[in-house]
Amino acid sequence: MSTTFTLDTSTSRAHPTPAPMKRMTVPQIQARKGKEPIVMLTAYTARMAQLLDRHCDMLLVGDSLGQVIYGLPSTLPVTLDMMCAHGAAVVRGSYHSVVIVDMPFGTYEASPEQAFRSAARVMAETGAAGVKLEGGEAMAPTVAFLQERGIPVVGHIGLTPQAVNALGGYGARGRSNAEHSKIIADARAMADAGAFSIVVEGVVEPLAVAVTAEVSCPVIGIGASARCDGQVLVIDDMLGMFERTARFVKRYDDLASRIDAAAGAYAEEVRARAFPGIDQTYQPKG
């Protein structure tokens, strides 16, 4: 179905007002299992959400913002304040996509009650449709606790960045029989606990296919397989904003080089006193 967007001329900025459009829902995402693939990208700002919204079914406010936006060495220092601020911005900038906000490290692992307090704050302050949390069987009781209290949850298994210290790095998961069996068990536990979708990251392709077939909820792959129920990438990686990315990232643009070129052209014109020109300055009348 085609969607029409209008331009908000009062501010001369693109603002995607739907005509008409309703935001997708969690049950609609659930119903996509085994059907049309789900399109998901990360977003951290209102403007990026505006640009991505018409193309996506889901927008993830990932704790990857710690590295992408704040220049942190990992996702571990990300705070609930950060996630709430960026989550609210993405909700404000979108009209169509289901917005999911990552639960940062240390805000949900201690107990289901801690997780509920954190998730309830995220939901109240952002208007998001749900939260995402990392972990498998160990986190299943927490997922059930949240789901029973009206908070939709996306699980995250396989390579879980918040557990990078315990995992010993960012390498692919599922190459050993033991790891393969554990990740399958994690997927079952997440689905049985009520997760409405599961992100499977950085696993060997046969395992991703097996996980997708094993559970009844949609499986979103990242570094997994095209045979998952959907895909997600970090938007800055996909746009080519960084020189180094994970092996599983496909760059659809090279924005870093284009921004560098534009900034260089601006700098040259400023130094040559060629900018601003007549079109960028105010002249007296008459």
C-alpha positions as MATLAB code, in Angstrom:
seq = 'MSTTFTLDTSTSRAHPTPAPMKRMTVPQIQARKGKEPIVMLTAYTARMAQLLDRHCDMLLVGDSLGQVIYGLPSTLPVTLDMMCAHGAAVVRGSYHSVVIVDMPFGTYEASPEQAFRSAARVMAETGAAGVKLEGGEAMAPTVAFLQERGIPVVGHIGLTPQAVNALGGYGARGRSNAEHSKIIADARAMADAGAFSIVVEGVVEPLAVAVTAEVSCPVIGIGASARCDGQVLVIDDMLGMFERTARFVKRYDDLASRIDAAAGAYAEEVRARAFPGIDQTYQPKG';
ca = [
       0.000    0.000    0.000;
       1.473    3.369   -0.992;
       1.701    6.125    1.589;
       1.528    9.850    0.935;
       3.629   12.254    2.966;
       3.171   16.015    3.063;
       5.663   18.840    3.646;
       5.228   21.045    6.688;
       5.753   24.412    4.977;
       5.328   26.375    8.196;
       8.831   25.381    9.225;
      10.239   24.503    5.777;
      11.393   21.170    7.152;
      10.337   17.750    5.980;
       7.836   16.394    8.451;
       6.183   13.136    7.403;
       2.552   13.757    8.271;
       0.670   10.648    7.154;
      -2.313   10.942    4.870;
      -3.651    8.620    6.133;
      -1.472    6.355    8.252;
      -1.774    4.391   11.466;
       1.167    3.107   13.472;
       1.742   -0.627   13.223;
       1.093   -2.711   16.322;
       2.808   -5.530   18.156;
       0.128   -8.063   17.081;
       0.679   -7.050   13.455;
       4.386   -7.751   13.829;
       3.614  -11.112   15.416;
       1.337  -11.972   12.505;
       4.223  -11.515   10.059;
       5.842  -14.783   11.181;
       6.813  -16.706    8.049;
       5.280  -14.069    5.773;
       6.569  -10.782    4.337;
       9.986  -10.065    5.905;
      10.070   -7.453    8.656;
      12.243   -4.393    7.984;
      13.968   -2.956   11.042;
      16.683   -0.310   11.462;
      18.075    1.556   14.423;
      17.253    5.227   14.938;
      18.421    7.604   17.654;
      17.033   11.003   16.648;
      13.710   12.462   15.557;
      15.057   13.464   12.147;
      16.465   10.045   11.381;
      13.181    8.488   12.476;
      11.345   10.758   10.023;
      13.551    9.577    7.175;
      13.397    5.875    8.012;
       9.794    5.555    9.161;
       8.129    5.092    5.768;
      10.533    2.286    4.872;
      10.492    0.312    8.127;
       8.103   -1.851   10.101;
      10.105   -1.448   13.303;
      12.572    1.155   14.579;
      14.997    0.101   17.297;
      16.415    2.688   19.665;
      19.465    0.556   20.334;
      21.937    0.903   23.152;
      24.422    0.985   20.265;
      23.843    4.739   20.584;
      26.528    4.601   23.267;
      29.133    3.989   20.589;
      27.428    5.656   17.623;
      26.280    8.886   19.295;
      28.412    9.220   22.421;
      31.702    7.637   21.345;
      31.741    5.165   24.227;
      33.906    2.030   23.951;
      30.933   -0.325   24.406;
      27.236   -0.370   25.242;
      27.882   -1.008   28.936;
      28.013    2.651   30.130;
      24.677    3.536   28.487;
      22.116    4.830   30.978;
      18.351    4.709   31.241;
      18.305    8.501   30.934;
      19.998    8.229   27.522;
      17.580    5.565   26.301;
      14.522    7.503   27.441;
      15.672   10.748   25.822;
      16.475    9.160   22.469;
      13.463    6.847   22.599;
      11.111    9.801   23.025;
      12.763   11.594   20.094;
      12.324    8.598   17.797;
       8.670    8.179   18.772;
       8.067   11.872   18.051;
       9.690   11.519   14.637;
       7.739    8.444   13.521;
       4.129    7.653   12.653;
       4.193    4.182   11.176;
       6.843    1.950   12.723;
       6.674   -0.021   15.951;
       9.317    1.641   18.135;
      11.303   -0.577   20.498;
      13.781    0.723   23.088;
      16.763   -1.243   24.382;
      17.044   -1.822   28.113;
      20.581   -0.786   29.102;
      22.998   -2.959   31.036;
      22.301   -3.070   34.769;
      18.681   -1.908   34.571;
      16.894   -5.260   34.357;
      19.124   -8.201   35.272;
      18.806   -8.126   39.083;
      15.156   -9.140   39.267;
      11.871   -9.050   37.359;
      10.785   -6.246   39.669;
      13.823   -4.130   38.747;
      13.144   -4.826   35.079;
       9.522   -3.749   35.442;
      10.460   -0.461   37.103;
      12.948    0.308   34.341;
      10.685   -0.809   31.500;
       7.686    1.047   32.912;
       9.756    4.238   32.956;
      10.814    3.677   29.346;
       7.241    3.098   28.229;
       5.873    6.098   30.145;
       8.563    8.565   29.103;
       8.975    7.571   25.458;
       5.630    6.277   24.223;
       7.426    3.284   22.674;
       5.579    0.053   21.894;
       7.932   -2.180   23.849;
      11.427   -2.891   25.106;
      14.264   -5.199   24.101;
      16.469   -7.071   26.526;
      19.392   -9.420   26.104;
      19.598  -12.949   27.448;
      18.083  -16.383   27.031;
      16.828  -18.927   29.523;
      18.049  -16.923   32.517;
      15.931  -13.938   31.487;
      12.778  -15.894   30.603;
      11.089  -15.273   33.989;
      11.717  -11.549   33.545;
      10.210  -11.573   30.054;
       7.136  -13.375   31.383;
       6.863  -10.910   34.289;
       6.930   -7.921   31.932;
       4.617   -9.443   29.364;
       2.040  -10.340   32.014;
       2.058   -6.682   33.109;
       1.418   -5.257   29.667;
       4.951   -4.536   28.478;
       5.752   -6.136   25.093;
       9.258   -7.571   24.945;
      11.703   -8.348   22.155;
      14.319  -10.898   23.183;
      17.936  -10.804   22.040;
      20.060  -13.962   21.870;
      23.232  -15.240   20.228;
      25.899  -12.550   20.290;
      24.735  -10.287   23.104;
      26.928   -7.146   23.239;
      26.162   -6.396   26.899;
      27.772   -9.743   27.760;
      30.872   -9.151   25.633;
      33.205   -9.538   28.629;
      31.753  -12.920   29.510;
      31.661  -14.026   25.868;
      35.274  -12.980   25.297;
      34.630  -10.902   22.193;
      32.310  -10.282   19.265;
      32.945  -13.460   17.244;
      30.183  -15.522   15.663;
      28.230  -17.844   17.961;
      26.919  -21.347   17.462;
      29.923  -23.061   15.944;
      30.139  -25.736   18.662;
      27.426  -28.276   19.402;
      27.124  -27.028   22.970;
      26.708  -23.414   21.910;
      24.262  -24.425   19.179;
      22.090  -26.288   21.689;
      22.227  -23.416   24.185;
      21.088  -20.821   21.670;
      18.194  -23.047   20.534;
      17.198  -23.446   24.191;
      17.468  -19.678   24.701;
      15.161  -19.064   21.741;
      12.575  -21.526   23.029;
      12.690  -19.990   26.499;
      12.226  -16.454   25.156;
       9.303  -17.487   22.967;
       7.648  -19.571   25.691;
       7.966  -16.640   28.111;
       5.996  -14.425   25.743;
       8.563  -12.433   23.773;
       6.702  -11.172   20.697;
       9.879  -11.220   18.613;
      13.492  -12.313   19.014;
      16.646  -10.696   17.636;
      19.289  -13.305   16.769;
      22.709  -11.732   16.353;
      26.031  -12.974   15.059;
      25.282  -16.683   14.716;
      26.226  -19.164   12.001;
      23.568  -19.336    9.302;
      22.329  -22.912    9.872;
      21.662  -22.030   13.502;
      19.744  -18.894   12.526;
      17.585  -20.973   10.191;
      16.998  -23.542   12.937;
      16.012  -20.872   15.472;
      13.591  -19.308   12.984;
      11.918  -22.676   12.410;
      11.889  -23.539   16.107;
       9.859  -20.643   17.509;
       6.411  -19.282   16.697;
       7.338  -15.592   17.041;
       9.185  -13.614   14.344;
      12.971  -13.878   14.394;
      14.892  -10.757   13.363;
      18.375  -11.486   12.117;
      21.536   -9.418   12.302;
      24.552  -11.311   11.088;
      22.360  -14.389   10.783;
      20.429  -15.434    7.645;
      18.139  -14.017    4.972;
      15.773  -16.836    5.939;
      14.963  -15.150    9.254;
      11.573  -13.424    9.505;
      13.208   -9.999    9.239;
      16.461   -8.068    9.405;
      17.938   -5.233   11.459;
      21.115   -3.185   11.032;
      22.624   -0.235   12.844;
      21.745    2.705   10.606;
      25.188    4.346   10.824;
      26.865    1.107    9.771;
      24.464    0.647    6.870;
      25.035    4.215    5.677;
      28.820    3.921    5.791;
      29.477    6.389    8.591;
      32.369    4.357   10.013;
      35.499    2.957    8.402;
      35.255   -0.355   10.249;
      32.104   -2.420   10.635;
      31.190   -6.010   11.402;
      31.576   -8.556    8.606;
      27.815   -8.968    8.323;
      27.154   -5.291    7.550;
      26.372   -4.284    3.968;
      27.093   -0.624    3.270;
      24.347    0.933    1.184;
      26.126    4.283    1.008;
      29.395    6.001    1.940;
      28.094    8.998    3.862;
      31.339    9.475    5.758;
      33.189   10.294    2.534;
      30.386   12.527    1.282;
      30.244   14.455    4.562;
      34.024   14.828    4.505;
      33.869   16.196    0.956;
      31.069   18.633    1.789;
      32.862   19.908    4.905;
      36.048   20.286    2.883;
      34.265   22.322    0.199;
      32.723   24.553    2.864;
      36.094   25.103    4.538;
      37.696   26.089    1.227;
      34.968   28.623    0.446;
      35.158   30.161    3.916;
      38.927   30.548    3.706;
      38.603   32.053    0.209;
      35.853   34.427    1.426;
      33.575   32.892   -1.215;
      30.957   31.979    1.370;
      28.563   33.494    2.182;
      27.724   34.845   -1.243;
      24.987   37.144   -2.436;
      22.365   34.394   -2.124;
      23.221   33.787    1.538;
      23.347   37.383    2.789;
      20.736   40.051    3.470;
      20.962   43.213    1.393;
      19.398   46.625    2.055;
      16.130   47.357    0.256;
      16.032   49.718   -2.661;
];
